Amino acid sequence: MNYQGKHCIVVGLGESGFSAAKWLAAQGARVTVCDTRSTPPNLEQLHSAHSQIELRLGEFSETTFTDADALIVSPGVPLATPAIAAAIARGVPALGDVELFAQAIAGSKAKVIAITGSNGKSTVTSMVGAMCSAAGLNTVMAGNIGLPVLDALSQHPDAEVFVLELSSFQLETTSSLNAHAAAVLNISEDHLDRYKNLAHYAATKASIFAGTGVMVLNREDAFCREMSLPDRQVVWFGADTPKTAEYGLSGEDFTLSYGDEALMSAANLPVAGLHNAVNALSAIALCRAIGVATAPMLAALKSFTGLAHRVEFVATVNGVSYYDDSKGTNVGATEAALKGMTRPVVLIAGGDGKGQDFRPLKTACERICRAVILIGRDASILAEALNEAQSQFVDFDNEQLLPILQLPNMEMAVQFASNFAESGDVVLLSPACASVDMYRNYHHRAEVFIAAVKGLES
């Protein structure tokens, strides 16, 4: 689409909205920015650098979008918002910044790797970025991982590979992205306050495969198995032993393998947990799909230390290891973190549950948890799902019953966790919930947890 002279209304002045407004103005569009907040972020920067862009601040009304040729909707703004839905019903196209990126890059020599899933997106995106860079490719990571895609396009015109982390919210407004390789890592309950059901959420994730490139899919995930298309090259990965031309973990040392080809032992990965070994397999599959050589990929993985707040080691106090997985904001993330543990765990969880079904956590907790400590608004719902608020798990010797506790704050949760844990155990913050009921964001939640752990040290 040629945006020269078109009236494009950007909805939301967060990072992606600000990026889209700048990019559209450079394409010669007439740009208006709408935001329900009276003082949205990036307002001052927009005023100083792009005074020609019109602003419409405050609650949306019937007339907010009546003169739009196109809406560029920020990921955090639901398309079901009444004024936006009405504009769409009138035939106004609703796009996102990723769709603008897709249109702009069509025909480019640059390769695109796109990654989505309920859990592991940022880790896999970072692994892929490190692996492509290690192979000598001019590589840029963008999207949900931080750098807006249109800023990436403007700032790195010579990029050879764009590695994009894409959320379901971004994919809602993306239709023409043709990634050379794309992956859906897994599907678990998340954002059910925005989607009709899990199938609707999964279908939104599957739209990452709208192009013609290689599909990388988790064979152990029922929703992912349904996404396979008969006319496309599909590469499968999983934590089980791989078949021919599939990726998996083999043997007692969990060797990362492609069929009979042994690639590296999971023990050589600096990041904790078998779920990260599976993340590495998907990253290898994506990189090989665009022709990256094996040696630099494996070298990059052996030096990959992981991301902040994603099963990140904090400290060892009295023989107990404390890990921060504050980014584990849904059931699937916490389930994966627990499955990746090989030592007894005292789990700290809870927060804003976003309408999830917490019952899938029960099996993972029963397998490895010495105790579960819950905080936050939906602690009682989580406790009930794990078998009522006063339910108890049986420990490893089946001799002593261990409680699920509900506590008012993180500091008490860490103190009680230290009392339950024995030398050699793990205390894991992996909330399975959003943080906004108690904290500014998951970074803030992690800061409080880390401070509490440091308090134990002193």
TORMILO-530085 format. One record per residue: x, y, z of N, C-alpha, C in turn. Coordinates in steps of 0.1 Angstrom, whole numbers. Atoms other than C-alpha are relative to their C-alpha. Layout:
// residues N
     n_x     n_y     n_z    ca_x    ca_y    ca_z     c_x     c_y     c_z
       X       Y       Z       X       Y       Z       X       Y       Z
...
END
This chain:
// residues 458
     n_x     n_y     n_z    ca_x    ca_y    ca_z     c_x     c_y     c_z
       8     -12       0       0       0       0       9      12       0
      -7     -13       1      13      35      -9      -7       9      10
       6      -8     -10       7      57      21       2      15      -2
      -1     -14       4      16      90       3     -13       7       0
      12      -8      -1     -11     115      12     -12      -7       7
      11       7      -7     -32      89      30      -1       5      15
       2      -4     -14     -47      98      64       1     -13       9
      -3      11      -8     -32      72      88      -1       4      15
       2      -3     -15     -44      72     124       7     -11       8
      -7       9      -9     -20      56     148      -7       0      13
       7       1     -12     -38      43     178       9      -5      11
      -9       3     -11     -16      44     209      14       5      -2
     -13      -6       2      16      63     215      10      -6       9
     -11       7      -6      37      36     231      11      -1      -9
     -12       1       8      70      25     216      -4      -4     -15
       3       5      13      55       7     186      -9      11      -7
       8     -10       6      29      35     180       9      12      -4
      -9     -11       3      56      62     182       8      -3     -13
      -9       5      11      78      42     158      -9       1     -13
       9       0      12      48      38     133      -3      14      -5
       3     -14       4      40      75     134      11       6      -7
     -12      -6       6      75      85     126       2      -6     -14
      -2       7      13      78      59      98     -10       4     -11
      10      -5       9      45      69      82       2      14      -5
      -3     -14       4      54     106      83      11       0     -10
     -11       1      10      86      97      64      -5      -5     -13
       5       5      13      65      79      38     -10      10      -7
       9     -10       5      45     111      32     -15      -1       3
      14       1      -5      13     101      50      -3      12       9
       6      -9     -10      -9     125      69      -2      -8      12
       0       9     -12      -5     111     104      -7       7      11
       7      -4     -13     -28     115     134       3     -11      10
      -2       9     -11     -20      99     167     -12       1      10
      11       0     -10     -49      89     191       4      -8      12
      -3       7     -13     -45      79     227     -10       4      10
      10      -3     -10     -70      76     255       6       7      12
      -7      -6     -11     -44      89     279       3      15      -3
      -2     -14       2     -41     127     283      15       3      -2
     -14      -2       2      -3     125     286       7     -14      -2
      -6      13       3       8      93     269      15       1      -1
     -15       0       2      45      82     267       3       5     -14
      -6      -5      13      66      97     239      -7      13      -5
       7     -12       5      43     128     237      10      11      -2
     -10     -11       2      72     152     242       9      -2     -12
      -9       3      11      94     135     217      -8       2     -13
       8      -1      12      66     135     191      -2      15      -3
       2     -15       2      59     173     197      13       6      -6
     -13      -7       4      96     182     193       5      -4     -13
      -6       4      13     105     161     163     -10      -1     -11
      10       2      11      72     158     144     -12       9       3
      11      -9      -4      51     189     151     -12       0     -10
      11       0      10      31     183     119     -10     -11       3
       9      12      -3      15     151     134     -11       5       9
      12      -4      -8     -20     158     148      -2     -10      11
       3       8     -12     -30     146     182     -15       0       4
      14       0      -5     -64     134     194       1      -9      13
      -2       6     -13     -61     126     231     -13      -1       8
      12       2      -7     -88     113     254      -8     -12      -5
       9      12       4    -116      87     252      -4       0     -15
       4       2      14    -124      74     217     -15       2      -1
      15      -3       2    -158      85     203      -3      -5     -14
       4       4      13    -178      77     172       7       8     -11
      -6      -8      11    -160     105     153      15      -1       0
     -15       0      -1    -124      97     164       6      -5     -13
      -7       7      12    -117      75     133      -8       2     -13
       8      -1      12    -143      87     108       7       4     -13
      -7      -5      12    -118     104      85      13      -8      -3
     -12       8       1     -92      76      86       0      -8     -13
      -2      10      12     -79      58      54       6     -13       5
      -5      12      -6     -61      33      77       2       2      14
      -3       0     -14     -58      25     113      13      -8       3
     -11       7      -4     -24      15     127      -1      -2      15
       4       3     -14     -33      -2     160      11      -6       8
     -10       5      -9      -8      -7     188      -4     -13       6
       3      13      -4      -6     -42     201      -8      -1      13
       7       0     -12     -20     -33     235     -14       5      -1
      13      -5       1     -52     -19     221      -8     -11      -8
       8      11       7     -79     -46     213      -7       5     -12
       8      -4      12     -95     -45     179     -15       0       3
      14       0      -5    -127     -51     198      -5      13       6
       4     -13      -6    -126     -16     212     -11       6      -9
      11      -3       8    -160      -3     201       2      10     -12
      -2     -10      10    -148      28     181       9      -6     -11
      -9       6      11    -121       7     163      -8     -11      -7
       8      10       7    -145     -22     156     -10       7     -10
      10      -7       9    -170       3     141       7       5     -13
      -7      -4      12    -143      17     118       4     -12      -9
      -3      12       8    -133     -18     107     -12      -4      -7
      12       4       6    -169     -26     100      -4       9     -12
       2      -9      11    -170       5      77      10      -3     -11
     -10       3      11    -141     -10      57      13       6       2
     -13      -6      -2    -112       9      72      10     -11       4
     -10      10      -4     -81     -14      73       6       3      13
      -7      -2     -13     -66     -20     107      13      -8      -1
     -13       6       2     -29     -27     105       8       2      13
     -10      -2     -11       0     -30     130      13       4      -6
     -13      -4       5      36     -19     128       7     -12      -7
      -6      12       6      46     -55     119      -5      -1     -14
       6       1      13      23     -54      89       7      11      -9
      -7     -10       7      39     -21      78      14      -5      -3
     -13       6       2      73     -38      82      -1     -10     -11
       2      11      10      61     -68      61      -1       6     -13
       2      -6      13      49     -46      33      13       7      -5
     -12      -7       4      81     -25      33      12      -9      -4
     -11       9       3     105     -55      33      -3     -10     -11
       3      10      11      87     -75       6       9       3     -12
     -10      -1      11     112     -82     -22      14       3       4
     -14      -3      -5     142     -73       0       8     -13       0
      -9      11      -1     172     -96       1       2      -5      14
      -1       4     -14     171     -96      39      -9     -12       3
       8      11      -4     159    -128      55      -7       3      13
       8      -3     -12     133    -128      82      -3     -14       7
       3      12      -8     130    -154     110     -10       6      11
      11      -5      -8      97    -150     130      -3     -11      11
       1      10     -11      91    -166     164     -12       5       9
      10      -3     -10      60    -168     186      -3     -13       8
       3      11      -9      45    -191     212      -4       6      14
       4      -5     -13      31    -188     247      13       3       9
     -12      -1      -8      66    -193     263      12      -2      -8
     -13       2       6     102    -191     254       3       9     -12
      -2      -8      12      98    -165     226      13       9       1
     -11      -9      -2     124    -140     240      13      -8       0
     -12       8      -1     149    -168     248       4      -5     -14
      -3       6      14     146    -184     213       5      11      -9
      -4     -11       8     148    -150     196      14       4       3
     -14      -3      -3     180    -142     215      10     -10      -4
      -9      11       5     195    -176     208       2       1     -15
      -1      -1      14     187    -172     171       9      12      -4
      -8     -11       2     201    -137     171      15      -2       2
     -14       3      -3     233    -148     187       7     -10     -10
      -5      10       9     237    -178     164       2       6     -14
      -2      -7      13     232    -157     132      12       9       1
     -12      -9      -2     257    -131     145      13      -8       0
     -12       8      -1     282    -158     153       4      -5     -14
      -3       5      13     279    -170     117       4      12     -10
      -4     -11       8     289    -135     105     -10       8      -7
      11      -7       7     255    -123      94      -3      13       8
       5     -12      -6     244     -87     100     -14      -2       5
      13       5      -6     216     -95     124      -6      10       9
       8      -9      -9     189     -74     141     -11      -7       6
      12       6      -7     165     -86     167     -10      11       3
      10     -10      -1     132     -67     169     -13      -6       3
      14       4      -3      95     -68     177      -3       0      15
       4       1     -14      82     -79     211      11       0       9
     -12       1      -8     117     -83     224       5      14       4
      -4     -13      -4     122     -45     225       0      10     -11
      -1     -10      11     132     -27     193     -12      -1      -9
      12       1       9     101     -18     173       5      -3     -14
      -5       5      13     103     -34     139       3      11     -10
      -2     -11      10     100      -1     119      13       8       4
     -13      -6      -4     129      14     139      11      -9      -4
     -11       9       5     149     -17     131       2       1     -15
      -1      -2      15     141     -12      94       7      13      -3
      -6     -14       3     151      25      95      14       0       4
     -14      -1      -6     182      21     117      10     -10      -6
      -9      10       5     196     -10     100      -4      -4     -14
       4       3      14     190      -8      62       8     -11      -6
      -9      10       6     219     -32      55      -1     -13       8
       2      12      -7     206     -59      78      -2     -12      -9
       1      12       8     210     -94      64     -11     -10       6
      10       8      -6     187    -111      89      -8       8      11
       8      -6     -11     158     -97     110      -6     -12       7
       6      11      -9     149    -120     139     -11       7       8
      11      -7      -6     114    -110     151      -7      -9      11
       9       6     -10      97    -120     184     -13       7      -2
      13      -5       3      60    -116     177     -10      -6      10
      10       4      -9      32    -117     203     -13      -2      -8
      13       2       7      -4    -128     195      -6      14      -3
       6     -13       2     -14     -91     199       6       6     -13
      -5      -6      12      10     -81     171      -5      -8     -12
       4       8      11      -1    -110     149     -14       3      -4
      14      -3       3     -37     -99     151      -1      10     -12
       0     -10      10     -29     -70     128      11      -2     -11
     -10       4      10      -4     -88     106      -5     -10     -10
       6      10      10     -14    -105      73       9      -4     -11
      -8       3      12      14    -104      47      14      -3       3
     -14       3      -3      45    -113      66       4     -13      -6
      -4      13       6      64    -139      46      14      -3       5
     -12       3      -6      91    -151      69       7     -12      -7
      -7      11       6     118    -174      55      -1     -12       9
       3      11     -10     114    -195      87      -7       6      11
       9      -5     -11      88    -191     114      -3     -12      10
       3      10     -10      81    -210     146     -11       4       9
       9      -1     -12      53    -215     171       5     -10      10
      -8       8      -9      71    -229     201     -10      -9       9
       9       7      -9      41    -240     222     -13       9       2
      13      -7      -3       5    -230     232      -5      -4      13
       7       3     -13      -8    -227     267      -9      12       3
      10     -10      -3     -35    -206     283       7      13       4
      -5     -13      -2     -27    -169     282      -9      10      -7
       8     -11       6     -45    -137     275     -15      -4      -3
      14       4       2     -79    -153     278     -10      10       4
       8     -11      -2     -92    -120     289      -1       8     -13
       1      -7      13     -87    -109     253      -5      -9     -11
       5      10      10     -95    -141     233     -12      -8       5
      12       8      -3    -127    -161     231       3     -13       8
      -4      12      -6    -110    -193     240      14      -4      -4
     -14       4       3     -77    -212     237       2      -2     -15
       0       2      14     -85    -222     201       2      13      -8
      -1     -14       7     -89    -185     191      14       5       2
     -14      -4      -3     -56    -177     208      10      -7      -9
     -10       8       8     -38    -205     190      -1       3     -15
       2      -3      14     -53    -196     156       7      14      -3
      -7     -13       2     -39    -160     161      15      -3      -1
     -14       4       1      -5    -175     168       4      -6     -13
      -3       7      12      -7    -197     137       1       9     -12
       0      -9      11     -11    -166     115      14       4      -3
     -14      -3       3      27    -163     117       5      -8     -12
      -3       8      12      27    -189      89      -7       4     -12
       7      -4      12       9    -168      64       8       0     -13
      -9       0      12      39    -169      40       2     -13      -5
      -4      13       7      57    -197      22      12      -6       6
     -13       5      -5      87    -203      44      -1     -13       8
      -1      12      -8      98    -232      66      -8       2      13
       8       0     -12      74    -240      95       8      -9      10
      -7       7     -11      92    -250     128     -11      -1      11
      11       3      -9      67    -267     152       4     -10      10
      -2       9     -11      67    -284     185      -9     -13      -1
       8      12       3      56    -320     179      -8      -5      13
       7       5     -12      46    -325     216     -12       9       4
      11      -9      -3      21    -297     215     -12      -2      -9
      11       4       8     -14    -306     203      -4      11      -9
       4     -11       8     -22    -271     190      10       2     -11
     -10      -2      11      11    -269     171      -1     -11     -10
       2      11      10       5    -303     155     -11       3     -10
      11      -3       8     -27    -290     141       3      12     -10
      -4     -11       9      -9    -260     124       8      -5     -12
      -8       5      12      11    -282     100      -8       1     -13
       6      -1      13       3    -274      64       6      -9     -10
      -5      11       9       5    -301      37       9       5     -11
      -8      -4      11      21    -279      11      13       8       4
     -11      -7      -6      49    -265      33      11      -9       6
     -10       8      -7      82    -277      46      -1       2      15
       2      -1     -15      77    -285      83      11      -7       7
     -11       6      -8     105    -292     107      -5      -1      15
       6       2     -14      95    -307     141      12      -1      10
     -10       1     -12     113    -304     175      -8      -4      12
       7       4     -13     105    -317     210      10      -5      10
      -9       4     -10     120    -329     242       2     -15       0
      -2      15       1     116    -366     233      10      -4     -10
     -10       5      10     139    -388     212      -5       3     -14
       4      -4      13     138    -375     176      -1     -12     -10
       0       9      12     128    -395     145       9       6     -10
      -8      -5      11     147    -391     113      -5      14      -5
       3     -14       5     148    -354     101      -8       8      10
       6      -7     -11     135    -342     135      10       4      10
      -9      -4     -11     151    -324     164      -6      -5      14
       4       4     -13     150    -338     200      11      -2       9
     -11       3     -10     169    -349     231       2     -15       1
      -3      15       0     186    -383     231       9      -4      11
      -9       6     -10     202    -405     258      -2       6      13
       1      -4     -14     207    -401     295       5      14       2
      -6     -13      -2     227    -369     290      -8      11      -8
       9      -9       8     199    -353     269       8       7     -11
      -7      -5      11     220    -348     238      -9       7     -10
       8      -7      11     206    -322     214       3      -7     -13
      -2       8      12     201    -342     182      -9       3     -11
       8      -1      12     188    -341     147       0     -14      -6
       0      14       4     177    -376     140      11      -7       7
     -12       7      -6     209    -397     146      12       9       1
     -11     -10      -1     231    -366     144       1       6      13
      -2      -6     -13     244    -357     178       6      14      -1
      -4     -14       1     248    -319     181       8       5      12
      -7      -4     -12     258    -311     217      -8      -5      12
       7       4     -13     250    -322     253      -7      12       6
       8     -11      -7     224    -302     272       9       5      11
      -8      -4     -11     250    -301     300      10      12      -5
      -9     -10       5     271    -277     277      -8      13      -1
       7     -12       0     243    -251     278       1       7      13
      -1      -7     -13     249    -224     304     -13       3       6
      14      -3      -5     211    -218     308      -6     -12       7
       5      11      -8     193    -239     334     -13      -6      -6
      13       5       3     165    -263     327      -1      -7     -14
       2       7      13     156    -289     300      -8       8     -10
       8      -8       9     131    -265     286       8       9      -9
      -9      -8       8     160    -244     275       8      -8     -10
      -6       9      10     175    -274     257     -10      -1     -12
      10       1      10     142    -276     238       0      14      -8
      -1     -13       7     144    -238     231      12       0     -10
     -12       0       9     179    -244     217      -2      -8     -13
       3       8      12     166    -271     194      -8       8     -10
       8      -8       9     140    -248     179       8      11      -6
      -8     -10       5     166    -221     175       9      -6     -11
      -8       6      10     189    -245     156      -8      -3     -13
       9       3      11     160    -256     134      -2      13      -9
       3     -13       7     152    -219     125      13       4      -8
     -12      -4       7     188    -211     117       5      -8     -11
      -4       9      11     195    -241      96     -10       2     -11
       9      -2      10     164    -233      77       4      12     -10
      -5     -11       9     181    -201      63      15      -3      -3
     -13       3       4     214    -219      58      12       3       9
     -11      -3      -9     234    -210      89       8     -13       3
      -9      12      -3     264    -234      95      -2      -4      14
       2       6     -14     263    -257     125      10       5      10
     -10      -3     -10     296    -248     141      -2      13       7
       2     -13      -7     290    -211     148     -13       0       9
      12       1      -8     255    -220     160       3      -6      14
      -2       7     -12     267    -244     186      10       8       9
      -9      -8      -8     295    -221     197      -8      11       7
       8     -11      -6     269    -193     203      -8      -6      11
       8       6     -10     247    -217     223       9      -3      13
      -9       3     -11     277    -227     245       4      12       8
      -3     -13      -7     282    -190     255     -13       8       3
      12      -7      -3     245    -181     258      -4      -1      14
       3       0     -14     238    -172     294     -14       3       4
      14      -2      -3     201    -165     291      -4      14       2
       5     -13      -1     179    -135     297      -5       3      15
       4      -4     -13     169    -116     328     -14      -4       3
      13       4      -6     140    -129     349      -6     -12      -8
       5      12       6     137    -161     329       9     -12       5
      -7      10      -8     148    -189     353      15       4       2
     -14      -6      -1     178    -167     361       5      -2      15
      -6       3     -13     201    -177     390       2      13       7
      -1     -12      -9     200    -152     419      11      -1      10
     -10       2     -10     220    -166     447      -2     -14       6
       1      12      -8     227    -196     469       2       4      15
       0      -4     -14     219    -191     506      -3     -13       8
       1      12      -8     225    -219     531      -3     -13      -8
       1      12       8     228    -245     503     -12       0      -9
      12      -1       8     195    -234     487       2      10     -12
      -2      -9      12     196    -220     451     -13       7      -3
      11      -9       3     172    -191     443       0       4     -14
       2      -3      14     159    -186     408     -11      10      -3
      10     -11       4     140    -156     393      -6      -4     -14
       7       2      13     115    -166     366     -13       9       0
      11      -9      -1      93    -135     371      -7       2     -14
       6      -2      13      87    -134     333      -9     -12      -3
       9      11       1      68    -167     338     -14       5       4
      13      -7      -3      34    -149     335     -12      -8      -4
      11       8       2      13    -178     325       3     -15       4
      -1      13      -5       6    -214     334      11      -8      -7
     -10       8       8      27    -229     306      14       3       3
     -14      -4      -3      58    -209     315       4      -6      13
      -4       6     -13      57    -221     351       1     -15      -1
       0      14       2      49    -256     340      13      -4      -6
     -13       3       7      80    -256     317      11       2      10
     -11      -2      -9     102    -241     344       1     -12      10
       0      12     -10      91    -269     369       5     -13      -7
      -4      12       7      96    -296     343      15       0      -3
     -14      -1       2     131    -283     337       8      -2      12
      -8       1     -12     141    -287     373       2     -15       4
      -3      13      -4     158    -318     386       2      -2      15
      -1       0     -14     160    -309     423     -13       5       7
      12      -4      -6     132    -304     448      -2      15       0
       3     -14       2     115    -270     444     -10       5      11
      11      -7      -7      97    -246     467      -4      11      -9
       5      -9      10      76    -226     443      -7      12       6
       7     -12      -4      65    -190     448      -8       4     -13
       8      -3      12      36    -182     424     -12       9       5
      12      -8      -2       5    -160     421       1      14      -5
       1     -14       6      -7    -126     409     -13       1      -7
      12      -2       8     -32    -116     382      -1     -12     -10
       1      12       8     -43    -149     366      -5       1     -14
       4      -2      14     -58    -134     335     -11     -10      -5
      11       9       4     -87    -159     335       5     -14      -3
      -6      13       4     -64    -190     331      -6     -11       9
       2      12      -7     -71    -225     342      13      -5       6
     -13       3      -7     -44    -233     368       1     -15       2
       0      14      -3     -52    -271     370      12      -7      -7
     -11       7       6     -24    -281     345      13       1       9
     -11      -1      -9       1    -270     372       1     -11      10
       0      10     -11      -9    -297     396      10     -11      -2
      -9      11       3      10    -325     379      14       4       2
     -14      -5      -1      42    -305     376       4       3      14
      -3      -3     -14      40    -294     412       1     -13       8
       0      13      -7      33    -329     425      13      -7      -3
     -12       7       4      64    -342     406      12       5       8
     -13      -6      -4      90    -318     420      -1      10      12
       1     -11     -10      76    -293     446       0      -6      14
       0       3     -14      84    -296     483     -11       8       7
      11      -8      -5      59    -268     489      -3      11     -10
       5     -11       9      39    -241     470      -4      12       9
       3     -12      -8      37    -205     484      -6      10     -10
       8      -8       9      11    -182     468      -2      14       5
       2     -13      -3       8    -145     468      -9       6     -11
       7      -7      10     -13    -119     449     -15      -2       0
      14      -1       1     -49    -113     439      -7     -14      -2
       7      12       3     -57    -147     425       7     -12       7
      -6      11      -8     -38    -168     451     -10     -10       4
      11      10      -5     -70    -184     464      -5      -8     -12
       5       7      11     -81    -193     429      11     -11      -4
     -11       9       3     -47    -209     422       0     -11      10
       0      10     -11     -48    -227     455     -11     -10      -2
      12       9       2     -83    -241     448       3      -9     -12
      -3       8      12     -72    -253     413      10     -11       3
     -10      10      -3     -43    -271     429      -5     -10      11
       7       9      -9     -68    -289     451      -4       6      13
       6      -7     -11     -85    -264     474      11       8       7
      -9      -9      -7     -69    -237     495       9      -6      10
      -7       7     -11     -58    -260     523       6     -14      -5
      -5      13       5     -48    -289     500      15      -2       3
     -14       4      -3     -15    -307     505       5     -10     -10
      -7      10       9      10    -325     484       7     -10       9
      -7      11      -7      27    -357     494      15       2      -4
     -14      -2       4      65    -354     495       6     -12      -6
      -6      10       8      90    -376     478       0     -14       7
       0      13      -7      89    -404     505     -14      -4       3
      14       3      -2      51    -403     506      -3      -2      15
       2       1     -14      54    -399     544      -6      12       7
       3     -12      -7      47    -363     552      -8       9     -10
       8      -9       8      20    -339     539       5      14       1
      -6     -13       1      32    -305     528     -10      10      -5
      12      -9       4       9    -274     526       3       9     -11
       0     -11       9       1    -249     500      -3      12       9
       2     -12      -9       4    -215     518      -4      12      -8
       3     -13       6     -12    -182     509       6      11      10
      -7     -10      -8       9    -152     521      -3      14      -6
       4     -13       5       3    -114     518      11       7      -9
     -10      -8       8      36    -103     502      12      -9      -3
     -12       7       5      69    -114     485      10      -2      11
     -10       2     -10      91    -108     515      -4     -12       9
       4      11      -9      71    -132     537       1     -14      -8
      -1      12       8      70    -157     508      14      -5      -1
     -14       4       0     107    -157     505       5      -6      13
      -4       5     -13     112    -161     542      -6     -14       3
       6      13      -2      87    -190     544       7     -11      -9
      -6       9       9     103    -206     513      14      -5       5
     -13       4      -6     137    -205     530      -1     -10      12
       3       9     -11     122    -223     560      -3     -14      -5
       4      13       6     107    -251     538      12      -7      -7
     -10       6       8     137    -256     516      11      -6       8
     -11       7      -6     165    -280     525      12       3      -9
     -12      -1       8     201    -278     514       0      -8     -12
       1       7      13     203    -287     477     -12       3      -7
      13      -3       6     168    -275     470       1      13      -8
       1     -13       7     157    -247     447     -13       7       5
      12      -9      -1     134    -218     455      -2       7     -13
       3      -6      13     118    -207     423     -12      10       0
      11     -10       3      98    -175     417      -4      -2     -15
       5       2      13      77    -185     387     -16       2       1
      13      -3      -5      43    -168     392     -12      -6      -7
      12       4       9      21    -182     363     -10      11      -1
      10     -11       0       4    -148     366       7      13      -4
      -5     -14       2       8    -112     355       3       7      14
      -5      -6     -13      23     -88     381      -8      12       4
       6     -14      -2       0     -57     378      -9       1      12
       8      -2     -12     -21     -65     409       8       4      12
      -8      -4     -12       9     -59     432      12       8      -4
     -12      -6       4      38     -45     411      -2       8     -13
       1      -8      13      45     -21     382       1      -9     -12
      -2       9      11      56     -49     360       8     -12       5
      -7      12      -5      74     -83     361      14       4       4
     -14      -5      -4     108     -64     363      -1       4      15
       1      -4     -13      96     -48     395      -2     -11      10
       2      12      -8      83     -81     409      13      -7       3
     -13       7      -2     117     -96     403       9       8       9
      -9      -8      -9     135     -67     420      -4      -2      15
       4       2     -13     114     -73     451       4     -14       5
      -4      13      -3     121    -110     450      15      -1       3
     -15       1      -2     159    -105     446       4       7      13
      -3      -7     -12     159     -79     474      -3      -9      12
       3       9     -11     142    -104     497      10     -11       1
     -11      10      -1     168    -131     488      12       6       5
     -12      -6      -5     196    -107     494      -1       3      15
       2      -2     -15     180    -100     528       3     -12       8
      -4      13      -6     184    -137     536      15      -1       2
     -15       1       0     221    -135     528       5       8      12
      -5      -9     -10     225    -106     553      -5      -4      14
END
